Amino acid sequence: MLGNFPSGVAVIAARDEEGPAGFACQSFSSLSLDPPLVLFLVGRASASWPRIARAGAFCATVLGGEQGGLCRAFAVSGADKFAGVAHTPAPVTGSPLLAGGTAWADCVIRAVHTGGDHLIVVGRIEALGTTGDGEPLVFHRGRFRELRAPEGPGSGSARAG
Ligand SMILES: Cc1cc2nc3c(=O)[nH]c(=O)nc-3n(C[C@H](O)[C@H](O)[C@H](O)COP(=O)(O)O)c2cc1C
């Protein structure tokens, strides 16, 4: 059922003494405006999570429409995912910020809650930005999709909250 709920995809990445670590994540979401908090859900079996937790910080890079291949590469456990992947240190925490995304948030981990076989990780945004107006990567029913603007009455812009 939840595969029918389309989402964007982010790479959650951190840097520890061994280098960069990260994974593809569709559960990245806003949580609070004041203070500015985001969250993501991570499986307890994740190999990256212990390294992200040790770093105490992460950068979420929202992937662009052309980055489906990159997303698949970051959905493989334990591989050297950063080989050949352009990234720069995020401004506050130094976590890896991937090139080619549409937006990013540089975060410090504020809380970790249990949620069944996943963990709910809350991060406080220390810096953020958008990078151009390119199309986002959309994940829906196990596939990457193109985002198309609806046509006709009722299409127009919408304001959240
Ligand atoms: C589009 C997409 C979205 C994903 N979203 C999540 C997610 O929100 N949380 C999660 O724990 N794994 C998610 N995964 C799976 C992880 O990326 C995958 O388990 C990966 O192997 C974890 O890598 P690691 O073991 O090196 O941490 C997603 C995979 C894909 C392809």
The ligand as an ORCA input file, in Angstrom:
! r2SCAN-3c Opt
* xyz 0 1
  C      14.198      4.803     -3.158
  C      14.732      4.143     -1.913
  C      14.363      4.649     -0.668
  C      14.843      4.069      0.527
  N      14.479      4.610      1.728
  C      14.955      4.066      2.877
  C      14.599      4.629      4.148
  O      13.848      5.595      4.250
  N      15.126      4.061      5.272
  C      15.952      2.977      5.203
  O      16.399      2.517      6.252
  N      16.295      2.418      4.016
  C      15.825      2.949      2.872
  N      16.157      2.397      1.646
  C      17.008      1.215      1.642
  C      18.454      1.528      1.958
  O      18.973      2.498      1.062
  C      19.242      0.209      1.847
  O      18.797     -0.661      2.847
  C      20.736      0.383      1.938
  O      21.309     -0.850      1.623
  C      21.230      0.766      3.278
  O      22.616      0.879      3.155
  P      23.572      0.640      4.400
  O      23.318     -0.752      4.921
  O      24.962      0.807      3.830
  O      23.225      1.687      5.406
  C      15.702      2.962      0.461
  C      16.068      2.446     -0.802
  C      15.583      3.026     -1.972
  C      15.989      2.469     -3.309
*
